[in-house]
Amino acid sequence: MSSKPITIYDVAPGRTLDGHYRVVRANRQGGFSTAFEVEDTRDGSRWEMQLFPSGLFDKPDQAGEFRSLLEPWNAVACESVSRVRQVIDIPPDGLALITELPQGESLRTRLNREKRLDRDEVVALGMRLLLGLAELHGRGLVHGDIKPYTIHVQGRGADTRPKLVDGGITPGLWTAKDLGDKTTLIGTPYYAPVEQFGGDAPDVRSDIYNLATVLYESLCGVLPWAGRTFLEVFQSKLNDPPPMKKRASEVEVDPALEEAIRHGCLADRNRRYASAEEFQHALQGLGPGDQRTAT
């Protein structure tokens, strides 16, 4: 990380940034910073703001590179992906990302409370998030760090409405800071595929692996990977995910649904689904969730 001092911004409630974003409160903890709920004083609308201070960047041009990687997210328009409103400069050499304000609760909060979700909810979760991934991948973008903390949910069962947040932030920072050189894990160990442990950049199939791992956990109440340390998790991931009965003996799972999910988190990236559409087709018809397919 950078040895530069990190600028401390005054983000107390009531303070205003960029002339019109009034801080309402701290909203949640993002991967690299606290996310704040803000009000646009021009029209009263509410948004979320994440600050990326200059101290995160080793060189002046890295902030600009990070900005250039975030700006294409402005064009993403999908109900399953948090909308980016704008990226603004915060002197000196810092950035703020203004996005749609997440509603509901994080999937992590729901799983911590309920341990696992019912079949219909898991299918709906998968189908609707894959619509979002198809939109992202079709624009040449990847999320890069899908996990229960970066999924917010509203509704229950087949009516579950999920939304991906923090898209592009983790891989964007790694790229801007020149860390993606096969020396640093990009992503979160339990959800990242084997190839990312060697520093490979996230791609379409790593997003699919992330999501399949989330669906496995949501259905069974446990992750497919054993181990507590970084090395133990990595070694567990070298093998294909175990049958769900092996990880959660008390859970009864439709074999077709189990196979659809496990195929997404295979160790060999070339054996996984090649696209979000392929994963959707595997889930289609397995539950009363949203049966639309990505086009």
Helices and strands as residue ranges (DSSP letters): E 16-17, E 21-29, E 34-40, E 46-52, G 54-56, H 60-70, G 71-75, E 84-90, E 94-100, E 105-106, H 107-114, H 119-138, G 148-150, E 151-154, G 157-159, E 161-164, H 169-176, G 194-198, H 204-220, H 230-237, H 244-247, H 255-262, G 263-265, G 269-271, H 276-283
